[in-house]
Amino acid sequence: MKIPLIAVIGLGKMGEALVHHIRKTNHRLTIAIEVNLTRGKEVLSRAGIKYAVANNVEDARQISERGETILTDSIDLAFELDDVNVIIDATGNIDAGAYIAWKCINIKKNIVMLNAELDATIGPILSKIARSAGIIYTGDIGDEPGSIMYYLYRPLKEIGLEILVAGKGKNNPLNPHATPSSLKEMSEKLKLNPRILTSFVDGTKTMVEMTILSNATGLLPDVRGMHGPVADLKDLAKLFRTKNEGGILNNLHVVDYVIGIAPGVFVIATTDDEAIMENLRYLKVGDGPNFLFYRPYHLPGSETLLSAVKAVCENEAVIQPIGYFSETVAVAKRDLNSGERIDGIGGDTVYGIIERRTITSAEGLLPIGLSESATLKRSVRKDEVLTFDDVEIPDKLVHALWRLQQKSL
């Protein structure tokens, strides 16, 4: 039986948790890539992993032959080793993620995309090309989209239930105008990169995650940015009904989020079969006709290893796009001036909101994953959605792949 021979790129908070889990199994961490080698050494040492630093391919192969883990600051070394069969992108960086994914596809190595920001931007085209190349492109079973898909959406669909709503709890109140400087104290307390924390608080991360889920299921946002009510579990099955049934929705078969049930994930499902409905009532799932299914946690970093195992051992993607249904688009956090450069996800200038792809395409809306380093050609007002006509975009791999996505899907 094949075992995962793993490359982990990025030893931040999630990457560090991941290598500790690998250390506890018989799976092999072949190579760890971290641009900050001092941090990389600290992470591997704390995990009790025997490692050596490699500066070139020859060094790396010798280290691997000794059965030690390779540590390097060079991403390209992961692509040149035969004893790697799955690469985990834990960078959270869109430009790096595009390069990693493209290289994996070209050299036919499986990839676990822990980089949600990239997945929401060009996951549909990457998944399509990966399938053509005969490799697995998969999201993380531990992040909300993967947890919803693997533990709730897929099994409930497989037993014949109709999925009406799928979503997640948001970990903190929504403040779309939050910035790294306004969250400096909190980020230090939580030991989180301030840009990462900002993307949580300003809602971009939630929008990105639900974009991934939308593209993996075909469920759509009911309204731009979703509803995001403040609610308890007991309220969800009644709240997420159509307006003519006393709920908040214009349509069913949607993605959404809730403030108040974090860190859990949920699905609301129904059936037109009276025997099934009666059995669900008997099992105390709820009163129906809409039933709430809830998982009270998700474990990114910890469960991530399972995505690698399934990719290598079972040739299975935990979650991957089946189409191109939604995007997360950029919105101004404040009044922005012509000539100003956008700093992207988790920065001072823009936040993200989810929208249906049919609308983003018709209105020429700018995906937030393409916004970093774009320069404004005109001034925009606070909370105005940016369009491609508003900006000059640098020529990057991620932009080329996004353009290919428009033509191919």
VOKE-645160 format. One record per residue: residue in three letters; x, y negated, z of N, C-alpha, C in turn. Coordinates in steps of 0.02 Angstrom, whole numbers. Each point is the difference from the previous one (the first is absolute). Layout:
<recs>
REC   residu     n_px     n_py     n_pz    ca_px    ca_py    ca_pz     c_px     c_py     c_pz
REC      ALA        X        Y        Z        X        Y        Z        X        Y        Z
...
</recs>
This chain:
<recs>
REC   residu     n_px     n_py     n_pz    ca_px    ca_py    ca_pz     c_px     c_py     c_pz
REC      MET       42       60        0      -42      -60        0       44      -62        0
REC      LYS      -18      -48      -43       37      -62       -2      -10      -39       64
REC      ILE       52      -35       21       -7      -46       57       18      -70      -24
REC      PRO      -28      -51       30       16      -68      -21       73      -17       15
REC      LEU       33      -24      -51       68      -29        6       -9      -74      -10
REC      ILE        2      -38       54      -31      -66        2       51      -56       -4
REC      ALA      -18      -51      -39       34      -65        1      -49      -50       29
REC      VAL       22      -36       51      -41      -54       30       33      -66      -17
REC      ILE      -36      -43      -33       27      -66      -18      -34      -53       43
REC      GLY       38      -28       46      -26      -50       47       -8       29       69
REC      LEU       41      -23       47       -3       25       69      -26      -53       48
REC      GLY      -56      -31      -21      -35      -45       45      -41       39       51
REC      LYS      -53      -31       25      -39       31       53      -29       68      -22
REC      MET      -30        2      -60      -29       63      -24       54       50      -20
REC      GLY       52      -25      -33       55       45      -20       34       32       59
REC      GLU        8      -38       54       33       28       59      -43       55       31
REC      ALA      -65      -13        7      -44       52       27        3       63      -43
REC      LEU        2      -10      -65        1       57      -47       62       43       10
REC      VAL       59      -30        6       60       41        6        2       39       66
REC      HIS      -31      -28       52       -5       37       62      -43       63       -9
REC      HIS      -55       -6      -38      -42       58      -13       36       51      -43
REC      ILE       36      -23      -50       38       47      -42       50       39       43
REC      ARG       31      -35       47       50       32       44      -31       57       40
REC      LYS      -65       -4       14      -33       51       41      -25       60      -42
REC      THR       14        0      -65      -25       53      -44       59       35      -35
REC      ASN      -17       49      -41       53       32      -40        8      -32      -68
REC      HIS      -33      -56      -11        8      -37      -62       65      -41        3
REC      ARG       27      -14      -57       66      -31       -1       -2      -73      -22
REC      LEU       29      -43       41       11      -69      -20       67       -2      -37
REC      THR       -3        4      -65       61        2      -40       36      -67        2
REC      ILE      -39      -54       -9       31      -66       -4      -47      -53       28
REC      ALA       28      -47       36      -36      -58       26       32      -63      -29
REC      ILE      -42      -43      -27       25      -62      -31      -27      -59       39
REC      GLU       45      -42       22      -17      -60       38       49      -55      -18
REC      VAL      -26      -57      -23       45      -54      -22       42      -27       58
REC      ASN      -27        5       61       38      -20       59       31       63       30
REC      LEU       63       13      -18       32       62       21        7        4       76
REC      THR        9      -56       33        5        2       73      -65       26       30
REC      ARG      -56      -25      -26      -65       26       23       -7       74      -17
REC      GLY       20       18      -61       -5       69      -21       38       47       47
REC      LYS       59      -19       19       40       41       46      -35        6       68
REC      GLU      -28      -55       24      -36        1       64      -60       46       -2
REC      VAL      -38       -4      -55      -61       41       -7       17       74       -1
REC      LEU       48       19      -41       18       71       -5       32       25       64
REC      SER       39      -41       32       31       20       64      -54       11       53
REC      ARG      -48      -45        5      -54        8       49      -40       63      -14
REC      ALA       -6       19      -63      -38       60      -18       39       64       11
REC      GLY       64       -7       15       42       59       10       18       36      -65
REC      ILE        3      -38      -54       15       28      -66       74       -9      -16
REC      LYS       33       54      -18       70       -3      -19        5      -28      -70
REC      TYR       37      -53       -9        2      -34      -64       70      -25      -15
REC      ALA       11      -20      -62       61      -34      -21      -19      -50      -54
REC      VAL       38      -54       -3      -14      -54      -48       32       17      -67
REC      ALA      -38       -9      -53       25       11      -68        1      -65      -39
REC      ASN       54      -11      -37        6      -59      -42       -8       16      -73
REC      ASN        2       65      -18       -6       20      -69      -28       71       -4
REC      VAL      -12       23      -61      -32       65       -9       45       57       25
REC      GLU       65       -6      -11       45       54       22       -2        7       76
REC      ASP        2      -57       35       -5        2       74      -66       33       20
REC      ALA      -54      -21      -33      -66       25       18       -5       75       -8
REC      ARG       27       26      -54       -4       72      -12       40       39       51
REC      GLN       57      -26       18       41       34       51      -35        1       68
REC      ILE      -31      -56       18      -37       -4       63      -58       49       -1
REC      SER      -35        3      -56      -57       45       -5       22       73        4
REC      GLU       56       17      -32       25       69        2       18       21       71
REC      ARG       19      -48       42       15       16       70      -64        8       42
REC      GLY      -57      -13      -31      -63        6       36      -18      -61       42
REC      GLU       36      -55      -11      -14      -61       37      -46      -46      -41
REC      THR      -31      -47       34      -41      -50      -35       43      -56      -27
REC      ILE      -14      -19      -61       36      -56      -31      -33      -65       21
REC      LEU       39      -48       20      -24      -68       13       34      -47      -49
REC      THR      -40      -42      -33       28      -47      -48      -44      -61       -5
REC      ASP       28      -53      -28      -41      -59      -15      -15       -5      -75
REC      SER       16       53      -37      -12        2      -72      -60       43      -17
REC      ILE      -53      -31      -24      -60       38      -20       16       51      -54
REC      ASP       45      -17      -46       12       43      -57       29       68       18
REC      LEU       33        5       57       28       65       20      -55       53        8
REC      ALA      -58      -21       22      -55       48        9      -21       31      -65
REC      PHE       10      -35      -56      -22       24      -65       51       45      -33
REC      GLU       61        1       27       54       37      -33       15       67       34
REC      LEU      -37       16       53       13       62       37      -49       55      -21
REC      ASP       26       59      -13      -42       56      -18      -41       25       59
REC      ASP       29       -4       61      -35       27       59      -45      -52       32
REC      VAL      -40      -33      -41      -56      -42       21      -59       18      -44
REC      ASN      -55       19       30      -59       16      -41      -61      -44       17
REC      VAL        8      -45       47      -53      -48       13       31      -63       31
REC      ILE      -22      -57      -26       25      -65       23      -57      -39       32
REC      ILE       12      -25       60      -50      -37       37       19      -74        0
REC      ASP      -42      -41      -31       12      -72       -2      -32      -32       61
REC      ALA       41      -17       49      -23      -34       61       26      -71        3
REC      THR       12      -31      -58       30      -67       -1      -51      -54       14
REC      GLY      -62        8      -25      -49      -54        5       15      -58      -46
REC      ASN       50        8      -44       20      -53      -45      -24       18      -71
REC      ILE      -37      -45      -30      -31       16      -65       52        9      -55
REC      ASP       50      -44       -3       50        6      -53       41       64        8
REC      ALA       21       14       61       38       62       12      -44       60      -14
REC      GLY      -64       -3       20      -45       56      -10      -11       15      -74
REC      ALA       -6      -52      -41       -9       10      -72       60       36      -29
REC      TYR       59      -20       20       62       32      -24        3       72       22
REC      ILE      -15       12       64        3       68       27      -49       46      -37
REC      ALA      -62      -23       -7      -51       41      -33       19       15      -72
REC      TRP       23      -51      -36       17        9      -70       58       49       -8
REC      LYS       50       -5       44       56       46       -3      -22       71       16
REC      CYS      -43        8       51      -25       66       18      -35       33      -59
REC      ILE      -41      -38      -35      -36       27      -57       49       21      -55
REC      ASN       50      -40      -12       48       14      -54       44       60       15
REC      ILE       16       12       64       43       57       18      -41       58       26
REC      LYS      -67       -8        0      -46       54       19       10       23       72
REC      LYS       -2      -48       46        1       16       72      -66      -24       30
REC      ASN      -30       41       42      -63      -18       34       10      -63       42
REC      ILE      -54      -38        5        5      -61       40      -59       -7       47
REC      VAL       15      -16       63      -50      -19       50        2      -75        7
REC      MET      -56      -32      -16       -3      -73       -2      -27      -26       67
REC      LEU       46      -13       47      -17      -33       63       -4      -76      -10
REC      ASN       17      -22      -60        1      -70      -19      -69      -19      -27
REC      ALA      -47      -14       45      -69      -13      -20       -6      -61      -45
REC      GLU       42      -50       11       -4      -61      -39       11       14      -74
REC      LEU       49       43      -14       13       19      -70      -56       44      -27
REC      ASP      -22       48       41      -52       47      -22      -63      -36      -20
REC      ALA      -19      -52       37      -61      -38      -16        9      -41      -64
REC      THR       62      -14      -18       13      -43      -58        5       40      -65
REC      ILE       40       53        1       11       39      -62       -6       75       11
REC      GLY      -32       20       55       -9       71       13      -36       37      -56
REC      PRO      -52      -29      -31      -36       36      -53       45       21      -58
REC      ILE       44      -45      -23       43       18      -57       56       46       23
REC      LEU       27      -10       60       53       44       24      -26       71        8
REC      SER      -60        7       26      -30       66        9      -11       34      -67
REC      LYS      -24      -37      -49      -13       29      -66       65       24      -32
REC      ILE       52      -41        3       64       18      -31       31       59       38
REC      ALA       -5        0       66       28       54       40      -32       67      -19
REC      ARG      -66       -1       -9      -34       62      -20       26       24      -68
REC      SER       11      -46      -46       27       19      -65       70       28        6
REC      ALA       37      -24       49       69       24       11        3       65       40
REC      GLY      -58       22       26       -2       63       37       24       -5       71
REC      ILE       -4      -60       30       20       -9       70      -60      -25       40
REC      ILE        7        4       66      -52      -24       45       14      -72       20
REC      TYR      -49      -42      -10       -1      -68       27      -55       -1       52
REC      THR       16      -13       63      -50        4       52        9      -56       51
REC      GLY      -56      -22       27        1      -46       57       13       37       64
REC      ASP        0      -37       55       16       26       66      -63       25       35
REC      ILE        1       62       21      -57       29       37      -11      -36       66
REC      GLY       51      -33       26       -5      -33       65      -29      -70       -2
REC      ASP        4      -33      -58      -28      -68       -6      -76        6      -11
REC      GLU      -36      -54       11      -73        4       -2      -28       30      -64
REC      PRO       22      -21      -59      -30       30      -60       10       76       -4
REC      GLY       60       23       17       13       72       -1      -38       37       52
REC      SER       -6      -29       60      -39       32       53      -73        6      -18
REC      ILE      -28      -53      -29      -70        2      -21       -9       53      -54
REC      MET       44       -1      -50       -6       47      -56        5       72       23
REC      TYR       52       16       38       16       70       15      -45       29       55
REC      TYR      -14      -40       51      -36       28       57      -76      -13       -3
REC      LEU      -22      -48      -39      -71      -17       -1      -30        3      -71
REC      TYR       22      -42      -44      -32       -6      -66        0       66      -38
REC      ARG       59       29       -9        4       61      -41      -39       59       29
REC      PRO        9       17       65      -38       57       26      -75      -12        1
REC      LEU      -23      -61       13      -71      -14        0      -30        5      -70
REC      LYS       38      -24      -50      -22        8      -70       -3       74      -19
REC      GLU       49       38       24        4       71      -19      -56       42       30
REC      ILE      -32      -25       54      -57       37       27      -67      -30      -24
REC      GLY        4      -44      -50      -60      -23      -33      -33      -62       27
REC      LEU       35      -37       45      -29      -62       25       14      -58      -48
REC      GLU      -43      -49        1        9      -60      -41       33      -54       43
REC      ILE       57      -25      -23       36      -51       38      -28      -69      -17
REC      LEU      -25      -34       50      -29      -67       -9       50      -56       13
REC      VAL       39        9       53       49      -51       21       61       36       27
REC      ALA       59      -27      -15       62       25       31       41      -60       21
REC      GLY       30        3       59       37      -58       23       42       12       61
REC      LYS       23      -54       29       48        2       54      -16      -53       52
REC      GLY       28        9       58       -1      -52       50       60      -46       -8
REC      LYS      -11      -64        7       56      -48       -2       27      -10       70
REC      ASN       66       -1        5       32        1       66       -5      -66       38
REC      ASN      -17      -54      -34       -3      -65       34      -50      -45      -36
REC      PRO      -23      -52       34      -47      -47      -33       31      -29      -63
REC      LEU      -42      -15      -49       24      -26      -64       16      -74        5
REC      ASN       62      -18      -20       20      -70       -5       38       -8      -66
REC      PRO      -36      -14      -55       32       -1      -66       54      -53       -8
REC      HIS        3      -49       46       49      -53       -7       60        9       46
REC      ALA        6       60       30       58       14       43       64       -1      -41
REC      THR       54      -20       33       66       -3      -33       52       32       46
REC      PRO       58       17      -27       53       29       43       19      -45       58
REC      SER        1      -65      -10       18      -45       55      -54       -2       53
REC      SER      -64        3      -20      -53       -1       50       -4       65       39
REC      LEU       30       54      -26       -2       65       33       68       21       27
REC      LYS       46      -48        4       69       15       21        2       34       68
REC      GLU      -34      -29       48        1       27       68      -30       70        3
REC      MET      -56        9      -35      -32       66       -1       44       52      -34
REC      SER       32      -19      -55       42       48      -37       60       21       42
REC      GLU       28      -47       39       56       18       44      -23       47       55
REC      LYS      -59      -11       27      -27       42       52      -13       71      -26
REC      LEU      -25        5      -61      -17       65      -29       60       32      -36
REC      LYS       55      -37       -5       60       23      -35      -16       17      -73
REC      LEU      -39      -44      -31      -19        8      -70       29      -58      -41
REC      ASN       19       16      -62       19      -52      -46      -58      -50       -5
REC      PRO       12      -66        8      -55      -48        1      -41       -1      -65
REC      ARG       32       15      -56      -38        2      -63      -48       60       -2
REC      ILE       22       56       28      -44       58        3      -59      -14       45
REC      LEU       13      -29       58      -54      -17       46      -48      -50      -32
REC      THR       27      -48      -35      -42      -50      -34      -47       33      -50
REC      SER       26       49      -37      -42       35      -50      -56       39       34
REC      PHE       11       22       63      -54       32       38      -53      -51       20
REC      VAL       23      -54       31      -46      -49       29      -39      -38      -53
REC      ASP       34      -18      -55      -35      -39      -51      -46       42      -44
REC      GLY       -1       66       12      -47       45      -34       26       32      -63
REC      THR       59      -23      -24       25       26      -64       10       76        3
REC      LYS       27       24       55       14       72        6      -65       40       -5
REC      THR      -52      -23       33      -65       33       -3      -26        1      -72
REC      MET        6      -56      -34      -23       -4      -70       39       47      -45
REC      VAL       65        2       11       44       45      -38      -20       73       11
REC      GLU      -11       17       63      -18       70       16      -66       20      -30
REC      MET      -49      -45        2      -64       17      -29        1       -2      -76
REC      THR       46      -37      -29       11        3      -72       26       69      -20
REC      ILE       47       26       40       26       67      -13      -56       51        4
REC      LEU      -42       -5       52      -55       47        8      -50       -7      -57
REC      SER      -14      -60      -21      -46      -11      -56       26       34      -63
REC      ASN       64       -9      -15       29       29      -60        6       76        4
REC      ALA       -2       27       60        3       73        9      -68       33        0
REC      THR      -54      -40        7      -67       29        8      -51      -27      -50
REC      GLY       11      -60      -24      -51      -33      -41      -49      -42       40
REC      LEU        5        3       67      -41      -44       42       24      -72      -11
REC      LEU      -46      -48        4       16      -70      -16      -13      -46       59
REC      PRO       33      -57        2      -19      -51       50      -69      -27      -17
REC      ASP      -43       -6       50      -68      -24      -11        0      -74      -19
REC      VAL       44      -38       34        9      -72      -15       75      -14        0
REC      ARG       19      -56      -28       71      -19        1       25       -4       72
REC      GLY       52       36       16       28        0       67      -35       47       49
REC      MET      -53       34      -23      -39       46       42      -37      -38       55
REC      HIS      -37       35       41      -40      -33       52       39       -7       66
REC      GLY       32       52       22       41       -3       61      -37      -21       62
REC      PRO      -57       32       17      -37      -22       59       36       18       65
REC      VAL      -17      -35       53       21       20       68      -54       47       25
REC      ALA       19       61       18      -51       50       17       31       56       41
REC      ASP      -44       38       34       19       61       35      -19       60      -42
REC      LEU       27       58       18      -15       60      -37      -75       14       -5
REC      LYS      -35      -11       55      -72       16        1      -40      -41      -50
REC      ASP       29      -56      -23      -36      -44      -45       11       16      -74
REC      LEU       52       38      -16       23        2      -70      -50       31      -48
REC      ALA      -30       56       19      -46       34      -46      -60      -43      -19
REC      LYS      -22      -42       46      -56      -45      -15       24      -64      -34
REC      LEU       59      -24       20       26      -62      -28       16        7      -74
REC      PHE       33       55      -18       19       11      -69      -56       35      -39
REC      ARG      -56      -35       -4      -56       19      -43      -14      -58      -47
REC      THR      -41       11      -49      -18      -56      -45      -43      -50       37
REC      LYS       -2      -60      -25      -37      -54       33      -75       16        5
REC      ASN      -26       34      -51      -72       16        4      -15       55       51
REC      GLU       54       32       27       -8       48       54       20      -30       67
REC      GLY       13      -65        1       19      -34       62       75       -4       12
REC      GLY       41       19      -50       72       -2        8       31      -61      -32
REC      ILE       66        3      -14       36      -58      -26       22        8      -72
REC      LEU      -13       58      -30       28       15      -66      -47      -19      -57
REC      ASN       30      -24      -54      -36       -9      -63       -3       66      -39
REC      ASN       53       40        9        6       63      -37       28       54       47
REC      LEU      -11       62      -18       31       57       35       61       23      -40
REC      HIS       35       50       27       60       27      -30       55      -53       -1
REC      VAL       16      -23       60       47      -56        7       55       16       51
REC      VAL       54      -41       -3       51       -1       51      -11      -63       43
REC      ASP       18        5       64       -6      -58       44       43       11       62
REC      TYR       -2      -49       45       38        7       63      -42      -29       56
REC      VAL       20       17       61      -36      -22       60       50      -25       51
REC      ILE      -15      -55       31       40      -24       56      -34       26       64
REC      GLY       36       42       37      -28       26       61        6       75        8
REC      ILE       22       36      -52        7       73        7       71       24      -14
REC      ALA       47      -46       -3       69       18      -14       29       43       57
REC      PRO       46       46      -17       33       11      -64      -32       56      -42
REC      GLY      -65       10        6      -33       56      -32      -20      -14      -72
REC      VAL      -22       54      -33      -25       -3      -69      -68       35       -1
REC      PHE      -41      -17      -50      -68       27        1      -27       11      -71
REC      VAL      -49       43       -3      -40       10      -60      -73        5       21
REC      ILE      -44      -31      -38      -72        8       10      -27       38      -60
REC      ALA      -34       56       15      -23       45      -53      -73       18       12
REC      THR      -31       24      -53      -70       20        5      -11       61      -44
REC      THR      -62       25       -1      -20       56      -43      -74       -5      -13
REC      ASP      -21       29      -57      -72        4      -14      -28       69       16
REC      ASP       42       41       32      -20       68       18      -24        1       73
REC      GLU      -63       15       10      -28       -3       68       32       51       47
REC      ALA       18       58      -25       32       50       43       68      -23       24
REC      ILE       39      -31      -45       66      -27       20       -9      -56       50
REC      MET      -49      -44      -13      -12      -56       45      -21       25       69
REC      GLU      -43       50        3      -21       28       63       58       31       38
REC      ASN       43       33      -36       59       31       33       46      -54       29
REC      LEU       11      -54      -37       42      -54       26      -31      -32       62
REC      ARG      -66       -6        1      -33      -25       60       10       49       58
REC      TYR      -10       64      -14        9       52       51       71       -1       29
REC      LEU       49      -14      -44       70       -3       22       18      -67       32
REC      LYS      -52      -43        7        7      -65       34       49      -48      -36
REC      VAL        1        7      -66       39      -48      -39      -34      -68        0
REC      GLY      -66        0        3      -39      -62        0      -72       14      -16
REC      ASP      -39      -53       -5      -71        7      -14      -15        3      -75
REC      GLY       48      -25      -41      -11       -2      -72      -47      -57      -19
REC      PRO      -14       -8      -64       25       42      -54       73      -13      -17
REC      ASN       30      -53       28       70      -15      -11       40       21       62
REC      PHE       52       38      -10       38       28       55       72      -27        0
REC      LEU       24      -18       60       67      -27        8       48       57       17
REC      PHE       56        2      -36       56       46       14       61      -44       14
REC      TYR       32       13       56       50      -47       25       62       38       23
REC      ARG       58      -24      -17       63       25       27       31      -57       40
REC      PRO       13        9       64       17      -56       43       73      -24       -5
REC      TYR       38       27      -47       70      -21       -5       25       14      -71
REC      HIS       56      -32      -17       38       18      -59       73       -6       20
REC      LEU       44       39      -33       68        7       26       53      -11      -55
REC      PRO        6      -61      -26       54      -12      -48       68        8       33
REC      GLY       47       26      -37       65       15       29        2       69       31
REC      SER      -51       17       38       -3       66       32      -27       53      -48
REC      GLU      -58      -13      -30      -29       48      -46       29       -4      -70
REC      THR       40      -49      -14       28      -10      -66       36       62      -26
REC      LEU       33       35       44       36       61      -19      -46       50      -34
REC      LEU      -63        2       21      -47       48      -30      -11      -14      -74
REC      SER        3      -63      -19       -7      -17      -71       57       29      -40
REC      ALA       60       -3       28       59       28      -34       -6       76       -4
REC      VAL      -23       31       54       -7       73        1      -51       23      -53
REC      LYS      -56      -34       -3      -52       19      -48       23      -12      -72
REC      ALA       38      -53      -11       25      -13      -68       47       55      -23
REC      VAL       46       20       43       52       49      -19      -26       72        3
REC      CYS      -34       17       55      -19       69       12      -66       20      -32
REC      GLU      -45      -48       -8      -67       15      -26      -16      -35      -65
REC      ASN       48      -40      -24       -9      -38      -62      -65      -41        2
REC      GLU      -11      -31       58      -63      -36       13       13      -72       20
REC      ALA      -39      -45      -29        0      -70       21      -55       -9       52
REC      VAL       17      -28       57      -50      -14       52      -49      -52      -25
REC      ILE       25      -53      -29      -42      -52      -29       37      -32      -58
REC      GLN      -35       -8      -55       29      -33      -58      -57      -31      -40
REC      PRO       13      -51      -40      -53      -32      -39      -31       48      -50
REC      ILE      -65       -4       -7      -35       36      -53      -23      -49      -54
REC      GLY       10      -63       12      -19      -52      -47       26      -67       24
REC      TYR      -25      -52      -30       23      -68       14      -62      -43       11
REC      PHE      -22       -1       63      -65      -28       16        4      -67       37
REC      SER       53      -11       39        5      -60       42       71      -27        1
REC      GLU        6      -64       18       65      -31       10       -4      -45       61
REC      THR       58      -14       29        5      -50       53       30      -62      -30
REC      VAL      -38      -55        0       21      -61      -34       23      -53       50
REC      ALA       38      -48      -25       32      -51       42      -46      -60       10
REC      VAL       -2      -24       62      -40      -58       19       45      -48       38
REC      ALA       -6      -65      -12       43      -50       32      -15       -5       75
REC      LYS       52        3       41       -8       -8       73       -8      -73       19
REC      ARG       24      -43      -41       -4      -72       13        0      -34      -68
REC      ASP       -7      -66       -1        7      -37      -62       71       11      -26
REC      LEU        6       22      -62       65       13      -31       10      -47      -58
REC      ASN       62      -23       -8       16      -51      -50       31       29      -63
REC      SER      -12      -33      -55       32       19      -62       76        2        9
REC      GLY       32       52      -26       72        8        8       20       41       60
REC      GLU      -48       12       45       15       39       60        7       74      -17
REC      ARG       45       34       34       11       71      -12      -39       41       52
REC      ILE      -33       51      -24      -40       44       44       46       51       33
REC      ASP      -10       11       64       45       46       36      -30       69       11
REC      GLY      -59       14      -27      -26       68       -2      -32       24       65
REC      ILE       -7       66        4      -36       32       56       34      -14       67
REC      GLY      -41      -20       48       26      -12       68       37      -66        8
REC      GLY       -7      -45      -48       37      -63        3      -43      -59       20
REC      ASP       22      -59      -21      -33      -63       20      -50      -25      -52
REC      THR        0       29      -60      -37      -33      -54      -65       35      -21
REC      VAL       -3       67        2      -59       35      -25      -20       58       45
REC      TYR      -64       17       -2      -25       62       30      -38       37      -54
REC      GLY      -17       64       13      -32       40      -50      -71       17       17
REC      ILE      -42        6      -52      -68       25        8      -15       50      -57
REC      ILE      -39       50       16      -17       51      -49      -56      -25      -46
REC      GLU        4       20      -63      -52      -16      -49       -3       57      -51
REC      ARG      -58        8      -30       -8       51      -52       43      -18      -61
REC      ARG       28       52      -30       45      -11      -57      -37      -32      -58
REC      THR      -63       17      -11      -37      -31      -54       -3      -76        7
REC      ILE       -4      -23       62       -2      -72       13       69      -31       -4
REC      THR       50       32       29       68      -28       -3       24       -6      -72
REC      SER      -19       49      -41       20       -2      -70      -37      -56      -37
REC      ALA      -65       -6       12      -40      -50      -35       21      -71       19
REC      GLU       20      -10       63       17      -67       24       75      -14        1
REC      GLY       40       50      -19       72      -10       -2       31      -13       68
REC      LEU      -24       35       51       24      -12       68       69       32       11
REC      LEU       40      -32       41       69       20       10        5       51       57
REC      PRO       22       62      -14       11       48       55       54      -26       48
REC      ILE      -11        9       64       49      -26       48       66       37       -6
REC      GLY       -2       62      -24       62       37      -10       45      -27      -54
REC      LEU      -27      -44      -42       40      -33      -53       16      -72       18
REC      SER      -20      -22       58        3      -72       15       68      -24       25
REC      GLU       39       45       30       63      -24       31       47      -28      -53
REC      SER       26      -60       14       47      -37      -43      -34      -33      -60
REC      ALA      -66        7       -6      -35      -37      -52        0      -74       17
REC      THR        1      -42      -50        1      -72        9      -66      -30      -24
REC      LEU      -29      -43       41      -64      -30      -17        8      -52      -56
REC      LYS      -45        4      -49       -1      -48      -55      -49      -57       15
REC      ARG      -42       10       50      -47      -53       20      -12        6       75
REC      SER      -24      -52       30      -17        2       71      -64       39       10
REC      VAL       -4       37       56      -61       37       16      -20      -16       72
REC      ARG      -64        6       14      -25      -16       66        1       61       45
REC      LYS        0      -14       64       -4       53       51      -60       45      -13
REC      ASP       11       65        4      -51       53      -10      -24        6      -72
REC      GLU       37      -29      -46      -16        9      -71       37       62      -26
REC      VAL      -36       42      -38       30       59      -30       44      -20      -58
REC      LEU       62       27       -2       46      -18      -53      -13       41      -63
REC      THR       14      -30      -58       -6       35      -63       68        1      -35
REC      PHE        6       41      -52       62        2      -38       13      -68      -33
REC      ASP      -52      -37      -17        9      -65      -31       31      -51       49
REC      ASP       -4       16       65       26      -47       50       75        5       10
REC      VAL       31       54      -24       69       15       20       44       19      -59
REC      GLU       65       -8       12       51       30      -42       29       58       38
REC      ILE        1       59      -32       21       61       35       69       21      -26
REC      PRO       46       16       46       65       25      -23       -7       68      -33
REC      ASP       48       17      -41       -1       64      -36       31       54       43
REC      LYS      -42       44       28       23       54       42      -29       66      -23
REC      LEU       28       55       24      -25       66      -18      -72        9       21
REC      VAL      -18      -24       59      -69        8       24      -50      -35      -46
REC      HIS       20      -56      -28      -45      -36      -46       -7       39      -66
REC      ALA       55       29      -24       -3       40      -61      -45       61        9
REC      LEU        6       31       58      -42       59       13      -73      -20        9
REC      TRP      -13      -57       31      -69      -24        7      -30      -14      -69
REC      ARG       38      -30      -45      -25      -13      -68      -15       65      -35
REC      LEU       42       50        9      -12       66      -29      -65       30       29
REC      GLN      -11      -13       64      -60       24       33      -63      -29      -33
REC      GLN        3      -64      -20      -58      -32      -32      -15       32      -67
REC      LYS       52       20      -35       -9       29      -67      -22       74        3
REC      SER       21       34       53       -8       72        1      -61       24       40
REC      LEU      -28      -44       43      -54       23       44      -60      -47       -3
</recs>
